[in-house]
Amino acid sequence: MRAVCTAACLVAALTGASLAPAQGLPVKKTLTLEIAQNLAEGALASCRGSGYKVSVLIVDDGDHALLFLHDDGATNATSELAQLKAASVILLGRASGPPANLPAGAPVPPPVVPGTVNIQGGVPIMVDNQLIGAVAVSGAPGGDKDAACPRAGLAKVADQLH
């Protein structure tokens, strides 16, 4: 059987360059399905422990769904809101919800980017200051309670993210 050499292989052979990974290039971290499963289960368990029926969505850094859990008794609206919260995290690069500089008691402005929402419950998944995904929960009685569940899930997988 004859080996086939690609254009990169020919350039390397002719110039004496190595095909080994280049030194100093940034390394992109990725969110694995195993970590997503553990994270989603932790978030769901936290919400269930508080008596909430929720939907949990885990997306990668491109806002592609990796895992979705819809608890028994959670309404259909929770799944759509979880999608909007996850998109908010990925598109804005921060937790979903009103802007941090919003004065107390001020009305929450409408979302700036279509397909996002200014409701708490979407939390970034970070590794070494790099956004690798988002976990979003919807269905608890209030965004602050929605946001607590993914944080509990993140605590469960913290050692796996490094």
MIMARVO-806932 format. One record per atom (N, C-alpha, C): x negated, y negated, z. Coordinates in steps of 0.1 Angstrom, whole numbers, padded with zeros to 4 digits, always signed. Example, Ala and Ser with C-alpha at 12.3 -4.5 7.8 and 13.67 -1.06 7.14 Angstrom:
-0132+0057+0078-0123+0045+0078-0132+0033+0078-0128+0022+0071-0137+0011+0071-0129+0000+0079
***
This chain:
-0008+0012+0000+0000+0000+0000-0009-0012+0000-0006-0022-0008-0013-0034-0009-0008-0045+0000-0016-0052+0007-0012-0063+0015-0009-0076+0007+0001-0083+0011+0005-0095+0004+0000-0107+0012-0006-0116+0006-0011-0128+0012-0002-0140+0009+0003-0147+0018+0011-0159+0016+0002-0171+0012+0008-0182+0009+0000-0194+0005-0008-0198+0017-0002-0198+0030-0010-0201+0042-0022-0192+0043-0020-0179+0040-0031-0169+0042-0042-0173+0032-0038-0176+0019-0048-0180+0009-0056-0192+0013-0049-0202+0018-0056-0214+0022-0066-0211+0034-0061-0203+0043-0070-0199+0054-0082-0191+0049-0080-0182+0040-0091-0174+0035-0101-0183+0027-0096-0192+0019-0105-0201+0011-0112-0211+0019-0106-0216+0030-0112-0227+0038-0119-0221+0050-0117-0209+0054-0123-0203+0066-0115-0207+0078-0103-0212+0076-0095-0216+0088-0088-0204+0094-0085-0205+0106-0079-0194+0114-0063-0196+0113-0057-0184+0113-0042-0184+0113-0037-0184+0127-0046-0185+0137-0041-0185+0151-0034-0198+0154-0025-0198+0164-0017-0210+0167-0027-0222+0170-0023-0234+0165-0031-0246+0166-0032-0250+0181-0043-0254+0185-0044-0259+0199-0038-0273+0200-0032-0275+0212-0027-0288+0215-0013-0291+0209-0007-0282+0201+0006-0285+0196+0016-0283+0208+0027-0290+0207+0037-0289+0218+0044-0275+0217+0047-0269+0228+0054-0256+0229+0068-0259+0232+0077-0254+0224+0091-0255+0227+0096-0244+0236+0102-0248+0247+0108-0238+0256+0122-0235+0250+0127-0222+0252+0140-0218+0248+0147-0212+0260+0160-0213+0259+0169-0207+0269+0173-0193+0265+0170-0183+0273+0173-0169+0269+0187-0166+0273+0192-0156+0267+0205-0151+0270+0206-0146+0285+0195-0139+0289+0195-0134+0303+0196-0145+0313+0188-0156+0311+0189-0167+0320+0203-0173+0319+0208-0175+0307+0222-0181+0305+0232-0172+0313+0231-0159+0312+0241-0151+0319+0240-0153+0334+0228-0153+0340+0226-0155+0354+0231-0168+0359+0228-0178+0350+0233-0192+0353+0248-0193+0353+0254-0187+0343+0269-0188+0342+0275-0180+0353+0270-0169+0357+0276-0161+0368+0274-0168+0381+0263-0175+0383+0261-0183+0395+0271-0195+0396+0273-0202+0385+0282-0213+0384+0296-0208+0387+0300-0197+0381+0314-0192+0382+0316-0187+0397+0306-0180+0402+0307-0176+0416+0309-0187+0426+0302-0198+0423+0303-0210+0432+0317-0216+0431+0322-0217+0419+0336-0222+0418+0346-0213+0424+0345-0200+0421+0354-0190+0427+0354-0191+0442+0342-0193+0448+0340-0193+0462+0348-0205+0468+0350-0215+0460+0357-0227+0465+0372-0227+0460+0376-0216+0454+0390-0214+0450+0393-0220+0437+0383-0223+0428+0386-0230+0416+0386-0220+0404+0395-0222+0395+0396-0214+0383+0391-0222+0371+0379-0218+0366+0372-0227+0357+0368-0220+0344+0363-0228+0335+0356-0223+0323+0341-0227+0325+0332-0219+0321+0318-0222+0321+0312-0220+0307+0305-0230+0303+0299-0229+0289+0284-0232+0291+0276-0223+0284+0261-0226+0284+0258-0228+0269+0251-0239+0266+0246-0241+0252+0231-0243+0252+0225-0241+0240+0211-0244+0239+0209-0259+0236+0196-0262+0233+0193-0276+0230+0199-0282+0217+0204-0273+0209+0211-0278+0197+0226-0278+0198+0231-0276+0210+0245-0275+0214+0252-0263+0207+0245-0252+0206+0250-0240+0201+0254-0231+0213+0266-0226+0214+0271-0218+0225+0263-0205+0226+0258-0203+0238+0251-0191+0241+0260-0181+0249+0268-0187+0258+0277-0179+0267+0289-0188+0271+0300-0181+0271+0312-0188+0276+0320-0178+0285+0323-0183+0297+0332-0175+0306+0344-0183+0309+0356-0177+0308+0369-0183+0311+0375-0175+0322+0376-0180+0334+0380-0173+0345+0395-0170+0344+0400-0159+0351+0414-0156+0352+0421-0168+0357+0431-0172+0351+0440-0183+0356+0435-0197+0352+0423-0198+0345+0419-0211+0341+0427-0216+0329+0430-0228+0328+0439-0233+0317+0430-0234+0304+0437-0235+0293+0431-0236+0280+0423-0250+0279+0428-0260+0286+0421-0273+0285+0407-0272+0291+0405-0263+0300+0392-0262+0306+0381-0258+0296+0384-0250+0287+0374-0246+0277+0371-0258+0268+0380-0265+0264+0378-0277+0255+0370-0288+0262+0373-0290+0275+0366-0300+0283+0352-0296+0285+0350-0283+0288+0336-0278+0290+0328-0280+0277+0333-0278+0265+0326-0281+0253+0322-0296+0251+0332-0305+0255+0329-0319+0254+0318-0323+0264+0318-0317+0276+0308-0320+0286+0295-0315+0282+0294-0303+0276+0281-0298+0272+0275-0307+0260+0284-0311+0251+0280-0319+0240+0275-0333+0245+0281-0338+0256+0277-0350+0262+0262-0349+0267+0259-0338+0274+0246-0336+0279+0236-0336+0268+0238-0328+0258+0229-0326+0247+0227-0339+0239+0238-0346+0236+0237-0358+0227+0231-0370+0235+0234-0371+0248+0230-0382+0256+0217-0379+0264+0214-0367+0266+0202-0363+0273+0203-0365+0288+0215-0365+0293+0217-0367+0308+0230-0359+0312+0232-0359+0325+0244-0352+0329+0256-0360+0324+0267-0352+0321+0279-0359+0317+0285-0367+0328+0294-0376+0324+0300-0385+0334+0298-0400+0330+0304-0408+0339+0302-0422+0336+0288-0427+0337+0284-0438+0331+0270-0443+0332+0266-0445+0347+0254-0442+0350+0249-0443+0364+0250-0458+0369+0249-0468+0360+0250-0482+0365+0264-0487+0366+0274-0479+0365+0288-0484+0366+0291-0488+0380+0295-0501+0382+0298-0506+0395+0310-0498+0402+0309-0496+0415+0319-0489+0422+0333-0495+0420+0343-0486+0417+0357-0491+0414+0359-0496+0400+0349-0497+0392+0351-0501+0378+0357-0490+0370+0366-0494+0360+0372-0483+0352+0361-0476+0344+0363-0463+0342+0353-0455+0334+0356-0459+0319+0345-0463+0312+0347-0466+0298+0349-0454+0290+0355-0456+0278+0356-0444+0269+0342-0440+0265+0341-0427+0260+0327-0423+0256+0323-0431+0244+0310-0432+0243+0303-0440+0232+0302-0432+0220+0299-0419+0222+0297-0410+0210+0309-0401+0209+0314-0400+0196+0326-0391+0194+0322-0377+0197+0331-0370+0203+0329-0356+0207+0322-0354+0220+0321-0365+0228+0316-0365+0241+0327-0370+0251+0324-0369+0264+0334-0373+0274+0326-0379+0286+0332-0389+0292+0326-0395+0304+0333-0388+0317+0331-0375+0318+0336-0368+0330+0325-0359+0335+0323-0359+0348+0313-0351+0354+0316-0336+0352+0305-0328+0352+0306-0313+0351+0297-0307+0341+0290-0315+0333+0280-0311+0324+0266-0314+0329+0257-0304+0331+0244-0306+0337+0233-0301+0328+0223-0309+0326+0212-0305+0318+0204-0293+0324+0199-0285+0315+0190-0274+0319+0176-0279+0314+0167-0281+0324+0154-0287+0321+0143-0278+0325+0132-0277+0317+0120-0270+0320+0109-0280+0316+0101-0283+0326+0089-0292+0324+0093-0305+0317+0104-0311+0322+0109-0323+0317+0114-0322+0302+0117-0310+0298+0122-0308+0284+0136-0302+0285+0145-0308+0278+0159-0304+0278+0160-0291+0269+0164-0280+0275+0165-0268+0268+0179-0263+0266+0189-0270+0272+0203-0266+0271+0211-0274+0281+0223-0269+0282+0233-0275+0292+0242-0265+0297+0247-0267+0309+0257-0258+0315+0269-0268+0319+0281-0264+0314+0292-0273+0317+0303-0264+0323+0310-0270+0333+0321-0264+0340+0333-0273+0340+0345-0268+0338+0357-0276+0338+0368-0267+0345+0376-0274+0353+0387-0267+0360+0388-0269+0374+0378-0274+0381+0379-0278+0395+0386-0291+0396+0392-0293+0408+0400-0306+0410+0391-0318+0412+0384-0322+0401+0376-0334+0401+0362-0331+0395+0357-0341+0388+0344-0339+0381+0333-0336+0390+0333-0342+0402+0322-0340+0412+0322-0325+0416+0334-0319+0417+0334-0305+0421+0330-0296+0409+0334-0301+0397+0329-0294+0385+0314-0294+0384+0308-0305+0387+0293-0306+0386+0286-0298+0397+0292-0296+0408+0286-0288+0419+0284-0274+0415+0293-0268+0407+0292-0254+0403+0280-0251+0394+0277-0259+0384+0266-0256+0376+0253-0259+0383+0253-0268+0393+0241-0270+0401+0238-0258+0409+0248-0252+0414+0246-0239+0422+0241-0228+0413+0246-0228+0401+0241-0218+0391+0226-0220+0388+0223-0233+0386+0209-0237+0383+0199-0233+0395+0204-0235+0407+0196-0231+0418+0193-0216+0418+0203-0208+0413+0202-0193+0413+0191-0189+0403+0189-0197+0392+0179-0193+0382+0166-0202+0382+0165-0210+0392+0154-0220+0392+0140-0213+0390+0138-0201+0396+0125-0194+0395+0123-0188+0381+0134-0186+0373+0133-0180+0360+0131-0191+0349+0132-0204+0353+0131-0215+0343+0117-0220+0342+0107-0214+0350+0094-0219+0349+0084-0209+0345
***
